[in-house]
Amino acid sequence: MPRYSFVHTMLVPSLVGLCVALMILLWAPQWVTPALQQQNQQTAAAVQQDTPTASGMVSSYADAVERAAPAVVNIYTSKVVKRKQHPLFDDPLFQRFFNTKPEPSERLQSSLGSGVIMTAEGHILTNNHVIKDADQIVVALRDGREASATLIGSDPEADLAILKIDMADLPVIQVAHNEHLRVGDVVLAIGNPFGVGQTVTLGIVSATGRNQLGLNTYENYIQTDAAINPGNSGGALINANGELVGINTAIYSQSGGSEGIGFAIPGTVAQRALTDISQHGIAIRGWLGIEVQEATPKLLEALALPEALEGLIVTGIYQDGPADLSGLTVGDIIVKINQMDASDARAAMNQIAILHPGDKILVDFIREGKLAQTEAIAGQRGAQPES
């Protein structure tokens, strides 16, 4: 190809285009900058959203906190504690001789915690240990309002309590479905640690269904590494959508501070307690009326039973209770309850407790080496120590 032909067909048009572009930037920059500004704004908006980006990362949980935090309250309690002192200090002669004055026999003890507004009528969920024996309970909202609270009822066996305040325009938290909660899910703890004010901490679900911790009769905890400290008790554990998944309850700590092992009562369990207590004044739980012991290899050997057997050995029957009426007797080995394996006494107790009085309980058991089945009708648990 001749050299001049290449210059005319390729180089000249490129130079002309470059010159035109420079002239536009110099004399009419407004033709170009609006498009660039719009692109930058769209990029910034994508970064600020608290939803997953294209890379799967989340940059902020501010929207989730904003949805839940207004419904999380600070709880301040006080009670009068009697002070013990030697009767000699009340003797007027002793007081005059030593120039002393009688000390007051009572003092005011204060404590703090957190709670969650569950209904527009003012029902608040918190831990029983937060308000136990309190003479006065004051609830402080995030918007600055305060109100005296009334104790509606409590469930000490699950460490839950229901308060009520009379106030208009109350924010209400939304409860998530705990069956969708998985280990690894992001959770946030909202509460009032050490009384410094409402605080949010971030973590994940470390485990579910934790029990045998020795904290309460009924244990079915969510474990999380979101920092939970004294004062967080009764506060909200929420998911990335701002929905309640648990009521913060306890921490495992050797120093008194957060060590990344905290426990929360599942939100669905707490919501059921709210319904039961607000309607009936007590927690409604199913009851089978038995005392059991796990079939350990050592115990099975002592009873001359196969060591490979797994189940719960019935060691006690409450007279005229559901188990007694169904035909179960001491020595039976329960292997299934409602088609679920029964090898853990605590898990079996929780399984029966979530039933309502009148529900059917299908029990598979072994008696004299033979497998049998019976049907019991769940009763109402009262003060009985076992299932």
PyMOL commands that set and color helices and strands:
alter all, ss='L'
color gray80, all
select helices_A, chain A and resi 3-27+29-31+33-48+62-71+87-90+92-97+128-131+178-180+193-195+267-280+297-302+322-326+345-353
alter helices_A, ss='H'
color red, helices_A
select strands_A, chain A and resi 72-82+106-117+123-126+136-140+146-148+150-155+160-164+186-191+199-210+221-224+236-239+244-251+262-266+286-287+290-294+312-317+333-337+340-341+360-367+370-377+379-380
alter strands_A, ss='S'
color yellow, strands_A
deselect
rebuild
show_as cartoon
